[in-house]
């Protein structure tokens, strides 16, 4: 594996460890009922019309909100 890919995956694990964080006063346009990380993941999957390639890895559950 490349050093860059390893670093990116480690960074995403860190971000996902805090996926339930919701800054006060911030309203998300896409899925405001979900924490930011889930909303972004589902937004990506909707745009790509497929499951994210890291589903089930790096702290991203294989199954999640729909």
Secondary structure, 3 states (H helix, E strand, C coil): CCHHHHHHHHHHHHHHHCCCCCCCCCCCCCCCCCCHHHHHHHHHHHHHCCCCCCCCCCCCCCCCCC
